[in-house]
Amino acid sequence: MLAAAAVCPCPPLLQPQVAAGAAAELAALRESCAAALDTLAEARPDRLVVLGPGPGEGSTPHPAGTPGSFRGYGVPVDVTLGAGTPAPGAAPLPASLAVGAWLLAGHGWDACPVEGLAVGTGRPPGRCAELGRELAAWPGRTALLVLGDGSACRTVKAPGYLDERAAPFDEAVAKALGTADTTALAALDPALAEEVGAAGRAPWQVLAGAAAEAGLTGELLHDEAPYGVGYFVAAWS
């Protein structure tokens, strides 16, 4: 069963050394992420699955102990997803799950074992829902840390430039996350999400599938677009 979920963005800029001089600007966002993780710990889960966007249309598991790094962003910071020893030759964490691993390490997470799952940004909504139902069907208490950014087209200086559809898209996402509206999340248009650069669409729709029968309530803890990219933090319990 799904016991709780936390939704956080996953820009590498969350890591202060990556953000450098802009680190203070994201302090409130980091604090909101920590509060969302508190909600997960309070639910006393038996396992935590960290979901984040990845390439393609499939899903790639990353077991506990999988390493990740921020070295590609110019800082010598390495992370590990929970505690464990992955199989030799296991693929490293994608950027989204590396951010998740960093958030958990900063939180001092020890409430339960952790595993990761990269969800392809091209995964169709129906297959996202199916994956979510599979996660929720696990016999113990499952918690989800769902990582993903909103649109990347909120301003002319945004990574995707300005798209007038971006703000309404993000408003709908923020409302759905704040009210645990699984129907609204499941209805997000994958084509529009891709066009406005919202990499969180697929993980959010996995969450919608997992939470459809869970009866969770939601709280929106953070909603901003400081660099023209939508960042949301929510806690479902």
Biotite code that builds the C-alpha atoms (Angstrom):
import biotite.structure as struc

atoms = struc.array([
    struc.Atom([0.000, 0.000, 0.000], chain_id="A", res_id=1, res_name="MET", atom_name="CA", element="C"),
    struc.Atom([1.058, 3.587, -0.523], chain_id="A", res_id=2, res_name="LEU", atom_name="CA", element="C"),
    struc.Atom([1.513, 5.195, 2.881], chain_id="A", res_id=3, res_name="ALA", atom_name="CA", element="C"),
    struc.Atom([2.865, 8.629, 1.887], chain_id="A", res_id=4, res_name="ALA", atom_name="CA", element="C"),
    struc.Atom([4.527, 10.567, -0.900], chain_id="A", res_id=5, res_name="ALA", atom_name="CA", element="C"),
    struc.Atom([6.750, 13.605, -1.208], chain_id="A", res_id=6, res_name="ALA", atom_name="CA", element="C"),
    struc.Atom([7.103, 15.568, -4.420], chain_id="A", res_id=7, res_name="VAL", atom_name="CA", element="C"),
    struc.Atom([10.253, 17.622, -4.971], chain_id="A", res_id=8, res_name="CYS", atom_name="CA", element="C"),
    struc.Atom([11.959, 19.230, -7.972], chain_id="A", res_id=9, res_name="PRO", atom_name="CA", element="C"),
    struc.Atom([15.293, 17.890, -9.121], chain_id="A", res_id=10, res_name="CYS", atom_name="CA", element="C"),
    struc.Atom([17.472, 20.659, -10.558], chain_id="A", res_id=11, res_name="PRO", atom_name="CA", element="C"),
    struc.Atom([21.160, 20.044, -9.760], chain_id="A", res_id=12, res_name="PRO", atom_name="CA", element="C"),
    struc.Atom([21.123, 23.666, -8.519], chain_id="A", res_id=13, res_name="LEU", atom_name="CA", element="C"),
    struc.Atom([19.522, 22.358, -5.321], chain_id="A", res_id=14, res_name="LEU", atom_name="CA", element="C"),
    struc.Atom([23.016, 21.205, -4.352], chain_id="A", res_id=15, res_name="GLN", atom_name="CA", element="C"),
    struc.Atom([24.630, 24.382, -2.895], chain_id="A", res_id=16, res_name="PRO", atom_name="CA", element="C"),
    struc.Atom([28.063, 23.790, -4.413], chain_id="A", res_id=17, res_name="GLN", atom_name="CA", element="C"),
    struc.Atom([26.508, 23.474, -7.852], chain_id="A", res_id=18, res_name="VAL", atom_name="CA", element="C"),
    struc.Atom([24.425, 26.608, -7.283], chain_id="A", res_id=19, res_name="ALA", atom_name="CA", element="C"),
    struc.Atom([27.472, 28.491, -5.951], chain_id="A", res_id=20, res_name="ALA", atom_name="CA", element="C"),
    struc.Atom([26.522, 32.170, -5.646], chain_id="A", res_id=21, res_name="GLY", atom_name="CA", element="C"),
    struc.Atom([22.843, 31.390, -6.212], chain_id="A", res_id=22, res_name="ALA", atom_name="CA", element="C"),
    struc.Atom([22.653, 28.897, -3.344], chain_id="A", res_id=23, res_name="ALA", atom_name="CA", element="C"),
    struc.Atom([20.955, 31.340, -0.964], chain_id="A", res_id=24, res_name="ALA", atom_name="CA", element="C"),
    struc.Atom([18.171, 31.961, -3.487], chain_id="A", res_id=25, res_name="GLU", atom_name="CA", element="C"),
    struc.Atom([17.095, 28.321, -3.201], chain_id="A", res_id=26, res_name="LEU", atom_name="CA", element="C"),
    struc.Atom([17.331, 28.014, 0.584], chain_id="A", res_id=27, res_name="ALA", atom_name="CA", element="C"),
    struc.Atom([13.559, 28.110, 1.053], chain_id="A", res_id=28, res_name="ALA", atom_name="CA", element="C"),
    struc.Atom([13.129, 25.442, -1.620], chain_id="A", res_id=29, res_name="LEU", atom_name="CA", element="C"),
    struc.Atom([15.607, 23.145, 0.151], chain_id="A", res_id=30, res_name="ARG", atom_name="CA", element="C"),
    struc.Atom([13.802, 23.708, 3.454], chain_id="A", res_id=31, res_name="GLU", atom_name="CA", element="C"),
    struc.Atom([10.492, 22.750, 1.865], chain_id="A", res_id=32, res_name="SER", atom_name="CA", element="C"),
    struc.Atom([12.037, 19.562, 0.487], chain_id="A", res_id=33, res_name="CYS", atom_name="CA", element="C"),
    struc.Atom([13.276, 18.681, 3.982], chain_id="A", res_id=34, res_name="ALA", atom_name="CA", element="C"),
    struc.Atom([9.769, 19.220, 5.369], chain_id="A", res_id=35, res_name="ALA", atom_name="CA", element="C"),
    struc.Atom([8.325, 16.910, 2.712], chain_id="A", res_id=36, res_name="ALA", atom_name="CA", element="C"),
    struc.Atom([10.842, 14.223, 3.686], chain_id="A", res_id=37, res_name="LEU", atom_name="CA", element="C"),
    struc.Atom([9.761, 14.627, 7.306], chain_id="A", res_id=38, res_name="ASP", atom_name="CA", element="C"),
    struc.Atom([6.258, 13.654, 6.187], chain_id="A", res_id=39, res_name="THR", atom_name="CA", element="C"),
    struc.Atom([7.614, 10.479, 4.619], chain_id="A", res_id=40, res_name="LEU", atom_name="CA", element="C"),
    struc.Atom([9.496, 9.485, 7.766], chain_id="A", res_id=41, res_name="ALA", atom_name="CA", element="C"),
    struc.Atom([6.440, 10.130, 9.927], chain_id="A", res_id=42, res_name="GLU", atom_name="CA", element="C"),
    struc.Atom([4.475, 7.616, 7.851], chain_id="A", res_id=43, res_name="ALA", atom_name="CA", element="C"),
    struc.Atom([6.813, 4.818, 9.044], chain_id="A", res_id=44, res_name="ARG", atom_name="CA", element="C"),
    struc.Atom([7.205, 3.144, 5.659], chain_id="A", res_id=45, res_name="PRO", atom_name="CA", element="C"),
    struc.Atom([8.770, -0.254, 5.102], chain_id="A", res_id=46, res_name="ASP", atom_name="CA", element="C"),
    struc.Atom([10.467, 0.904, 1.921], chain_id="A", res_id=47, res_name="ARG", atom_name="CA", element="C"),
    struc.Atom([11.066, 4.149, 0.037], chain_id="A", res_id=48, res_name="LEU", atom_name="CA", element="C"),
    struc.Atom([11.054, 4.241, -3.749], chain_id="A", res_id=49, res_name="VAL", atom_name="CA", element="C"),
    struc.Atom([12.699, 7.297, -5.302], chain_id="A", res_id=50, res_name="VAL", atom_name="CA", element="C"),
    struc.Atom([11.195, 8.136, -8.696], chain_id="A", res_id=51, res_name="LEU", atom_name="CA", element="C"),
    struc.Atom([12.778, 10.544, -11.143], chain_id="A", res_id=52, res_name="GLY", atom_name="CA", element="C"),
    struc.Atom([12.738, 11.285, -14.862], chain_id="A", res_id=53, res_name="PRO", atom_name="CA", element="C"),
    struc.Atom([15.031, 9.299, -17.098], chain_id="A", res_id=54, res_name="GLY", atom_name="CA", element="C"),
    struc.Atom([15.502, 8.739, -20.831], chain_id="A", res_id=55, res_name="PRO", atom_name="CA", element="C"),
    struc.Atom([13.193, 6.917, -23.185], chain_id="A", res_id=56, res_name="GLY", atom_name="CA", element="C"),
    struc.Atom([9.834, 5.305, -22.467], chain_id="A", res_id=57, res_name="GLU", atom_name="CA", element="C"),
    struc.Atom([10.815, 2.533, -20.086], chain_id="A", res_id=58, res_name="GLY", atom_name="CA", element="C"),
    struc.Atom([11.825, 2.384, -16.454], chain_id="A", res_id=59, res_name="SER", atom_name="CA", element="C"),
    struc.Atom([15.234, 1.568, -15.020], chain_id="A", res_id=60, res_name="THR", atom_name="CA", element="C"),
    struc.Atom([15.648, 0.277, -11.450], chain_id="A", res_id=61, res_name="PRO", atom_name="CA", element="C"),
    struc.Atom([18.545, 1.473, -9.323], chain_id="A", res_id=62, res_name="HIS", atom_name="CA", element="C"),
    struc.Atom([19.120, -0.610, -6.192], chain_id="A", res_id=63, res_name="PRO", atom_name="CA", element="C"),
    struc.Atom([20.233, 0.679, -2.835], chain_id="A", res_id=64, res_name="ALA", atom_name="CA", element="C"),
    struc.Atom([23.874, 1.662, -2.836], chain_id="A", res_id=65, res_name="GLY", atom_name="CA", element="C"),
    struc.Atom([23.916, 2.875, -6.448], chain_id="A", res_id=66, res_name="THR", atom_name="CA", element="C"),
    struc.Atom([26.385, 5.762, -6.753], chain_id="A", res_id=67, res_name="PRO", atom_name="CA", element="C"),
    struc.Atom([25.754, 9.107, -8.361], chain_id="A", res_id=68, res_name="GLY", atom_name="CA", element="C"),
    struc.Atom([27.721, 12.293, -8.795], chain_id="A", res_id=69, res_name="SER", atom_name="CA", element="C"),
    struc.Atom([27.552, 16.035, -9.397], chain_id="A", res_id=70, res_name="PHE", atom_name="CA", element="C"),
    struc.Atom([30.993, 16.043, -10.995], chain_id="A", res_id=71, res_name="ARG", atom_name="CA", element="C"),
    struc.Atom([29.424, 16.652, -14.373], chain_id="A", res_id=72, res_name="GLY", atom_name="CA", element="C"),
    struc.Atom([28.348, 20.044, -13.015], chain_id="A", res_id=73, res_name="TYR", atom_name="CA", element="C"),
    struc.Atom([31.851, 21.002, -11.972], chain_id="A", res_id=74, res_name="GLY", atom_name="CA", element="C"),
    struc.Atom([31.836, 20.060, -8.278], chain_id="A", res_id=75, res_name="VAL", atom_name="CA", element="C"),
    struc.Atom([33.517, 17.038, -6.621], chain_id="A", res_id=76, res_name="PRO", atom_name="CA", element="C"),
    struc.Atom([30.371, 15.782, -4.863], chain_id="A", res_id=77, res_name="VAL", atom_name="CA", element="C"),
    struc.Atom([29.475, 12.085, -4.915], chain_id="A", res_id=78, res_name="ASP", atom_name="CA", element="C"),
    struc.Atom([26.309, 10.504, -3.513], chain_id="A", res_id=79, res_name="VAL", atom_name="CA", element="C"),
    struc.Atom([24.916, 7.046, -2.859], chain_id="A", res_id=80, res_name="THR", atom_name="CA", element="C"),
    struc.Atom([21.274, 6.021, -2.939], chain_id="A", res_id=81, res_name="LEU", atom_name="CA", element="C"),
    struc.Atom([20.673, 4.662, 0.521], chain_id="A", res_id=82, res_name="GLY", atom_name="CA", element="C"),
    struc.Atom([22.791, 1.826, 1.914], chain_id="A", res_id=83, res_name="ALA", atom_name="CA", element="C"),
    struc.Atom([23.703, -1.261, -0.023], chain_id="A", res_id=84, res_name="GLY", atom_name="CA", element="C"),
    struc.Atom([26.029, -2.772, -2.586], chain_id="A", res_id=85, res_name="THR", atom_name="CA", element="C"),
    struc.Atom([24.785, -2.690, -6.177], chain_id="A", res_id=86, res_name="PRO", atom_name="CA", element="C"),
    struc.Atom([25.729, -5.359, -8.688], chain_id="A", res_id=87, res_name="ALA", atom_name="CA", element="C"),
    struc.Atom([29.082, -4.879, -10.425], chain_id="A", res_id=88, res_name="PRO", atom_name="CA", element="C"),
    struc.Atom([28.716, -2.721, -13.509], chain_id="A", res_id=89, res_name="GLY", atom_name="CA", element="C"),
    struc.Atom([25.398, -1.226, -12.391], chain_id="A", res_id=90, res_name="ALA", atom_name="CA", element="C"),
    struc.Atom([24.541, 2.015, -14.155], chain_id="A", res_id=91, res_name="ALA", atom_name="CA", element="C"),
    struc.Atom([25.116, 5.176, -12.083], chain_id="A", res_id=92, res_name="PRO", atom_name="CA", element="C"),
    struc.Atom([22.201, 7.291, -10.953], chain_id="A", res_id=93, res_name="LEU", atom_name="CA", element="C"),
    struc.Atom([20.737, 9.691, -13.498], chain_id="A", res_id=94, res_name="PRO", atom_name="CA", element="C"),
    struc.Atom([20.809, 13.346, -12.490], chain_id="A", res_id=95, res_name="ALA", atom_name="CA", element="C"),
    struc.Atom([17.290, 13.310, -11.053], chain_id="A", res_id=96, res_name="SER", atom_name="CA", element="C"),
    struc.Atom([17.979, 10.396, -8.717], chain_id="A", res_id=97, res_name="LEU", atom_name="CA", element="C"),
    struc.Atom([21.357, 11.860, -7.747], chain_id="A", res_id=98, res_name="ALA", atom_name="CA", element="C"),
    struc.Atom([19.462, 14.900, -6.481], chain_id="A", res_id=99, res_name="VAL", atom_name="CA", element="C"),
    struc.Atom([17.127, 12.574, -4.590], chain_id="A", res_id=100, res_name="GLY", atom_name="CA", element="C"),
    struc.Atom([20.049, 10.722, -3.044], chain_id="A", res_id=101, res_name="ALA", atom_name="CA", element="C"),
    struc.Atom([21.577, 14.044, -1.997], chain_id="A", res_id=102, res_name="TRP", atom_name="CA", element="C"),
    struc.Atom([18.306, 15.195, -0.405], chain_id="A", res_id=103, res_name="LEU", atom_name="CA", element="C"),
    struc.Atom([18.002, 11.933, 1.543], chain_id="A", res_id=104, res_name="LEU", atom_name="CA", element="C"),
    struc.Atom([21.615, 12.090, 2.729], chain_id="A", res_id=105, res_name="ALA", atom_name="CA", element="C"),
    struc.Atom([21.106, 15.638, 3.946], chain_id="A", res_id=106, res_name="GLY", atom_name="CA", element="C"),
    struc.Atom([17.976, 14.548, 5.768], chain_id="A", res_id=107, res_name="HIS", atom_name="CA", element="C"),
    struc.Atom([19.847, 11.691, 7.429], chain_id="A", res_id=108, res_name="GLY", atom_name="CA", element="C"),
    struc.Atom([17.288, 9.233, 6.101], chain_id="A", res_id=109, res_name="TRP", atom_name="CA", element="C"),
    struc.Atom([17.305, 5.936, 7.992], chain_id="A", res_id=110, res_name="ASP", atom_name="CA", element="C"),
    struc.Atom([13.579, 5.233, 8.280], chain_id="A", res_id=111, res_name="ALA", atom_name="CA", element="C"),
    struc.Atom([13.617, 2.284, 5.850], chain_id="A", res_id=112, res_name="CYS", atom_name="CA", element="C"),
    struc.Atom([15.480, 0.794, 2.880], chain_id="A", res_id=113, res_name="PRO", atom_name="CA", element="C"),
    struc.Atom([15.671, 2.872, -0.291], chain_id="A", res_id=114, res_name="VAL", atom_name="CA", element="C"),
    struc.Atom([15.515, 1.948, -3.958], chain_id="A", res_id=115, res_name="GLU", atom_name="CA", element="C"),
    struc.Atom([15.391, 4.062, -7.103], chain_id="A", res_id=116, res_name="GLY", atom_name="CA", element="C"),
    struc.Atom([13.448, 3.974, -10.337], chain_id="A", res_id=117, res_name="LEU", atom_name="CA", element="C"),
    struc.Atom([14.130, 6.203, -13.346], chain_id="A", res_id=118, res_name="ALA", atom_name="CA", element="C"),
    struc.Atom([10.921, 6.708, -15.330], chain_id="A", res_id=119, res_name="VAL", atom_name="CA", element="C"),
    struc.Atom([11.305, 7.563, -19.013], chain_id="A", res_id=120, res_name="GLY", atom_name="CA", element="C"),
    struc.Atom([10.017, 11.021, -19.851], chain_id="A", res_id=121, res_name="THR", atom_name="CA", element="C"),
    struc.Atom([8.329, 9.518, -22.913], chain_id="A", res_id=122, res_name="GLY", atom_name="CA", element="C"),
    struc.Atom([6.418, 6.856, -20.991], chain_id="A", res_id=123, res_name="ARG", atom_name="CA", element="C"),
    struc.Atom([2.711, 7.022, -21.916], chain_id="A", res_id=124, res_name="PRO", atom_name="CA", element="C"),
    struc.Atom([0.222, 7.964, -19.162], chain_id="A", res_id=125, res_name="PRO", atom_name="CA", element="C"),
    struc.Atom([-1.412, 4.533, -19.114], chain_id="A", res_id=126, res_name="GLY", atom_name="CA", element="C"),
    struc.Atom([1.904, 2.774, -18.572], chain_id="A", res_id=127, res_name="ARG", atom_name="CA", element="C"),
    struc.Atom([2.793, 5.300, -15.863], chain_id="A", res_id=128, res_name="CYS", atom_name="CA", element="C"),
    struc.Atom([-0.442, 4.468, -14.051], chain_id="A", res_id=129, res_name="ALA", atom_name="CA", element="C"),
    struc.Atom([0.245, 0.752, -14.414], chain_id="A", res_id=130, res_name="GLU", atom_name="CA", element="C"),
    struc.Atom([3.705, 1.168, -12.901], chain_id="A", res_id=131, res_name="LEU", atom_name="CA", element="C"),
    struc.Atom([2.231, 3.160, -10.025], chain_id="A", res_id=132, res_name="GLY", atom_name="CA", element="C"),
    struc.Atom([-0.304, 0.437, -9.288], chain_id="A", res_id=133, res_name="ARG", atom_name="CA", element="C"),
    struc.Atom([2.485, -2.135, -9.244], chain_id="A", res_id=134, res_name="GLU", atom_name="CA", element="C"),
    struc.Atom([4.408, -0.075, -6.695], chain_id="A", res_id=135, res_name="LEU", atom_name="CA", element="C"),
    struc.Atom([1.334, 0.343, -4.499], chain_id="A", res_id=136, res_name="ALA", atom_name="CA", element="C"),
    struc.Atom([0.560, -3.398, -4.648], chain_id="A", res_id=137, res_name="ALA", atom_name="CA", element="C"),
    struc.Atom([3.706, -4.263, -2.680], chain_id="A", res_id=138, res_name="TRP", atom_name="CA", element="C"),
    struc.Atom([2.488, -5.890, 0.564], chain_id="A", res_id=139, res_name="PRO", atom_name="CA", element="C"),
    struc.Atom([4.243, -3.548, 2.981], chain_id="A", res_id=140, res_name="GLY", atom_name="CA", element="C"),
    struc.Atom([3.984, 0.199, 3.535], chain_id="A", res_id=141, res_name="ARG", atom_name="CA", element="C"),
    struc.Atom([5.535, 2.015, 0.578], chain_id="A", res_id=142, res_name="THR", atom_name="CA", element="C"),
    struc.Atom([6.537, 5.671, 0.460], chain_id="A", res_id=143, res_name="ALA", atom_name="CA", element="C"),
    struc.Atom([7.456, 7.538, -2.716], chain_id="A", res_id=144, res_name="LEU", atom_name="CA", element="C"),
    struc.Atom([9.874, 10.400, -3.217], chain_id="A", res_id=145, res_name="LEU", atom_name="CA", element="C"),
    struc.Atom([8.760, 11.756, -6.585], chain_id="A", res_id=146, res_name="VAL", atom_name="CA", element="C"),
    struc.Atom([11.239, 14.030, -8.323], chain_id="A", res_id=147, res_name="LEU", atom_name="CA", element="C"),
    struc.Atom([10.480, 16.213, -11.311], chain_id="A", res_id=148, res_name="GLY", atom_name="CA", element="C"),
    struc.Atom([10.434, 19.803, -12.548], chain_id="A", res_id=149, res_name="ASP", atom_name="CA", element="C"),
    struc.Atom([7.554, 21.702, -14.053], chain_id="A", res_id=150, res_name="GLY", atom_name="CA", element="C"),
    struc.Atom([7.646, 23.654, -17.278], chain_id="A", res_id=151, res_name="SER", atom_name="CA", element="C"),
    struc.Atom([10.899, 25.211, -18.462], chain_id="A", res_id=152, res_name="ALA", atom_name="CA", element="C"),
    struc.Atom([9.244, 28.018, -20.449], chain_id="A", res_id=153, res_name="CYS", atom_name="CA", element="C"),
    struc.Atom([7.933, 30.492, -17.910], chain_id="A", res_id=154, res_name="ARG", atom_name="CA", element="C"),
    struc.Atom([10.029, 33.506, -18.986], chain_id="A", res_id=155, res_name="THR", atom_name="CA", element="C"),
    struc.Atom([12.079, 34.693, -21.952], chain_id="A", res_id=156, res_name="VAL", atom_name="CA", element="C"),
    struc.Atom([15.231, 33.752, -20.016], chain_id="A", res_id=157, res_name="LYS", atom_name="CA", element="C"),
    struc.Atom([13.980, 30.246, -19.212], chain_id="A", res_id=158, res_name="ALA", atom_name="CA", element="C"),
    struc.Atom([15.782, 27.254, -20.752], chain_id="A", res_id=159, res_name="PRO", atom_name="CA", element="C"),
    struc.Atom([12.940, 26.803, -23.239], chain_id="A", res_id=160, res_name="GLY", atom_name="CA", element="C"),
    struc.Atom([12.217, 30.508, -23.743], chain_id="A", res_id=161, res_name="TYR", atom_name="CA", element="C"),
    struc.Atom([8.695, 31.834, -23.102], chain_id="A", res_id=162, res_name="LEU", atom_name="CA", element="C"),
    struc.Atom([5.664, 29.716, -23.893], chain_id="A", res_id=163, res_name="ASP", atom_name="CA", element="C"),
    struc.Atom([2.312, 31.194, -22.879], chain_id="A", res_id=164, res_name="GLU", atom_name="CA", element="C"),
    struc.Atom([1.000, 27.691, -22.149], chain_id="A", res_id=165, res_name="ARG", atom_name="CA", element="C"),
    struc.Atom([3.636, 27.054, -19.484], chain_id="A", res_id=166, res_name="ALA", atom_name="CA", element="C"),
    struc.Atom([2.115, 29.054, -16.610], chain_id="A", res_id=167, res_name="ALA", atom_name="CA", element="C"),
    struc.Atom([-1.384, 27.512, -16.948], chain_id="A", res_id=168, res_name="PRO", atom_name="CA", element="C"),
    struc.Atom([0.199, 24.059, -17.152], chain_id="A", res_id=169, res_name="PHE", atom_name="CA", element="C"),
    struc.Atom([2.150, 24.677, -13.949], chain_id="A", res_id=170, res_name="ASP", atom_name="CA", element="C"),
    struc.Atom([-0.899, 26.117, -12.210], chain_id="A", res_id=171, res_name="GLU", atom_name="CA", element="C"),
    struc.Atom([-2.824, 22.929, -12.952], chain_id="A", res_id=172, res_name="ALA", atom_name="CA", element="C"),
    struc.Atom([0.050, 20.786, -11.670], chain_id="A", res_id=173, res_name="VAL", atom_name="CA", element="C"),
    struc.Atom([0.414, 22.839, -8.481], chain_id="A", res_id=174, res_name="ALA", atom_name="CA", element="C"),
    struc.Atom([-3.312, 22.571, -7.768], chain_id="A", res_id=175, res_name="LYS", atom_name="CA", element="C"),
    struc.Atom([-3.304, 18.813, -8.351], chain_id="A", res_id=176, res_name="ALA", atom_name="CA", element="C"),
    struc.Atom([-0.244, 18.262, -6.162], chain_id="A", res_id=177, res_name="LEU", atom_name="CA", element="C"),
    struc.Atom([-1.665, 20.437, -3.402], chain_id="A", res_id=178, res_name="GLY", atom_name="CA", element="C"),
    struc.Atom([-4.953, 18.547, -3.300], chain_id="A", res_id=179, res_name="THR", atom_name="CA", element="C"),
    struc.Atom([-3.660, 15.025, -4.076], chain_id="A", res_id=180, res_name="ALA", atom_name="CA", element="C"),
    struc.Atom([-5.855, 15.049, -7.177], chain_id="A", res_id=181, res_name="ASP", atom_name="CA", element="C"),
    struc.Atom([-4.784, 11.850, -8.893], chain_id="A", res_id=182, res_name="THR", atom_name="CA", element="C"),
    struc.Atom([-7.366, 12.267, -11.660], chain_id="A", res_id=183, res_name="THR", atom_name="CA", element="C"),
    struc.Atom([-5.960, 15.652, -12.666], chain_id="A", res_id=184, res_name="ALA", atom_name="CA", element="C"),
    struc.Atom([-2.373, 14.353, -12.647], chain_id="A", res_id=185, res_name="LEU", atom_name="CA", element="C"),
    struc.Atom([-3.348, 11.336, -14.713], chain_id="A", res_id=186, res_name="ALA", atom_name="CA", element="C"),
    struc.Atom([-4.972, 13.653, -17.258], chain_id="A", res_id=187, res_name="ALA", atom_name="CA", element="C"),
    struc.Atom([-1.844, 15.726, -17.946], chain_id="A", res_id=188, res_name="LEU", atom_name="CA", element="C"),
    struc.Atom([-1.161, 15.861, -21.677], chain_id="A", res_id=189, res_name="ASP", atom_name="CA", element="C"),
    struc.Atom([2.230, 14.248, -22.400], chain_id="A", res_id=190, res_name="PRO", atom_name="CA", element="C"),
    struc.Atom([2.620, 16.150, -25.669], chain_id="A", res_id=191, res_name="ALA", atom_name="CA", element="C"),
    struc.Atom([2.026, 19.507, -23.996], chain_id="A", res_id=192, res_name="LEU", atom_name="CA", element="C"),
    struc.Atom([4.311, 18.545, -21.104], chain_id="A", res_id=193, res_name="ALA", atom_name="CA", element="C"),
    struc.Atom([7.100, 17.786, -23.559], chain_id="A", res_id=194, res_name="GLU", atom_name="CA", element="C"),
    struc.Atom([6.540, 21.001, -25.486], chain_id="A", res_id=195, res_name="GLU", atom_name="CA", element="C"),
    struc.Atom([6.815, 23.150, -22.342], chain_id="A", res_id=196, res_name="VAL", atom_name="CA", element="C"),
    struc.Atom([9.734, 21.102, -20.988], chain_id="A", res_id=197, res_name="GLY", atom_name="CA", element="C"),
    struc.Atom([7.991, 19.609, -17.931], chain_id="A", res_id=198, res_name="ALA", atom_name="CA", element="C"),
    struc.Atom([10.194, 16.599, -17.168], chain_id="A", res_id=199, res_name="ALA", atom_name="CA", element="C"),
    struc.Atom([8.175, 15.703, -14.066], chain_id="A", res_id=200, res_name="GLY", atom_name="CA", element="C"),
    struc.Atom([5.087, 14.592, -16.004], chain_id="A", res_id=201, res_name="ARG", atom_name="CA", element="C"),
    struc.Atom([5.846, 10.859, -16.095], chain_id="A", res_id=202, res_name="ALA", atom_name="CA", element="C"),
    struc.Atom([6.889, 10.504, -12.415], chain_id="A", res_id=203, res_name="PRO", atom_name="CA", element="C"),
    struc.Atom([3.812, 12.517, -11.353], chain_id="A", res_id=204, res_name="TRP", atom_name="CA", element="C"),
    struc.Atom([1.601, 10.157, -13.333], chain_id="A", res_id=205, res_name="GLN", atom_name="CA", element="C"),
    struc.Atom([3.258, 7.144, -11.698], chain_id="A", res_id=206, res_name="VAL", atom_name="CA", element="C"),
    struc.Atom([2.366, 8.779, -8.382], chain_id="A", res_id=207, res_name="LEU", atom_name="CA", element="C"),
    struc.Atom([-1.215, 9.225, -9.595], chain_id="A", res_id=208, res_name="ALA", atom_name="CA", element="C"),
    struc.Atom([-1.465, 5.521, -10.353], chain_id="A", res_id=209, res_name="GLY", atom_name="CA", element="C"),
    struc.Atom([0.039, 4.521, -7.017], chain_id="A", res_id=210, res_name="ALA", atom_name="CA", element="C"),
    struc.Atom([-2.197, 6.848, -4.999], chain_id="A", res_id=211, res_name="ALA", atom_name="CA", element="C"),
    struc.Atom([-5.470, 6.330, -6.856], chain_id="A", res_id=212, res_name="ALA", atom_name="CA", element="C"),
    struc.Atom([-6.924, 4.095, -4.114], chain_id="A", res_id=213, res_name="GLU", atom_name="CA", element="C"),
    struc.Atom([-4.785, 5.275, -1.191], chain_id="A", res_id=214, res_name="ALA", atom_name="CA", element="C"),
    struc.Atom([-7.023, 8.029, 0.169], chain_id="A", res_id=215, res_name="GLY", atom_name="CA", element="C"),
    struc.Atom([-4.141, 10.418, 0.790], chain_id="A", res_id=216, res_name="LEU", atom_name="CA", element="C"),
    struc.Atom([-4.500, 14.157, 1.343], chain_id="A", res_id=217, res_name="THR", atom_name="CA", element="C"),
    struc.Atom([-2.056, 16.669, -0.103], chain_id="A", res_id=218, res_name="GLY", atom_name="CA", element="C"),
    struc.Atom([-0.347, 19.882, 0.943], chain_id="A", res_id=219, res_name="GLU", atom_name="CA", element="C"),
    struc.Atom([1.543, 22.175, -1.407], chain_id="A", res_id=220, res_name="LEU", atom_name="CA", element="C"),
    struc.Atom([4.656, 23.378, 0.424], chain_id="A", res_id=221, res_name="LEU", atom_name="CA", element="C"),
    struc.Atom([6.380, 25.329, -2.345], chain_id="A", res_id=222, res_name="HIS", atom_name="CA", element="C"),
    struc.Atom([5.522, 26.714, -5.774], chain_id="A", res_id=223, res_name="ASP", atom_name="CA", element="C"),
    struc.Atom([7.863, 29.047, -7.639], chain_id="A", res_id=224, res_name="GLU", atom_name="CA", element="C"),
    struc.Atom([9.722, 29.498, -10.912], chain_id="A", res_id=225, res_name="ALA", atom_name="CA", element="C"),
    struc.Atom([12.882, 31.436, -10.008], chain_id="A", res_id=226, res_name="PRO", atom_name="CA", element="C"),
    struc.Atom([14.698, 30.720, -13.277], chain_id="A", res_id=227, res_name="TYR", atom_name="CA", element="C"),
    struc.Atom([11.679, 30.316, -15.500], chain_id="A", res_id=228, res_name="GLY", atom_name="CA", element="C"),
    struc.Atom([11.299, 26.659, -14.454], chain_id="A", res_id=229, res_name="VAL", atom_name="CA", element="C"),
    struc.Atom([8.432, 25.462, -12.298], chain_id="A", res_id=230, res_name="GLY", atom_name="CA", element="C"),
    struc.Atom([9.497, 23.982, -8.957], chain_id="A", res_id=231, res_name="TYR", atom_name="CA", element="C"),
    struc.Atom([6.897, 22.327, -6.720], chain_id="A", res_id=232, res_name="PHE", atom_name="CA", element="C"),
    struc.Atom([7.144, 20.653, -3.323], chain_id="A", res_id=233, res_name="VAL", atom_name="CA", element="C"),
    struc.Atom([4.198, 18.729, -1.931], chain_id="A", res_id=234, res_name="ALA", atom_name="CA", element="C"),
    struc.Atom([3.537, 16.221, 0.819], chain_id="A", res_id=235, res_name="ALA", atom_name="CA", element="C"),
    struc.Atom([0.851, 13.535, 0.622], chain_id="A", res_id=236, res_name="TRP", atom_name="CA", element="C"),
    struc.Atom([-0.118, 11.584, 3.710], chain_id="A", res_id=237, res_name="SER", atom_name="CA", element="C"),
])
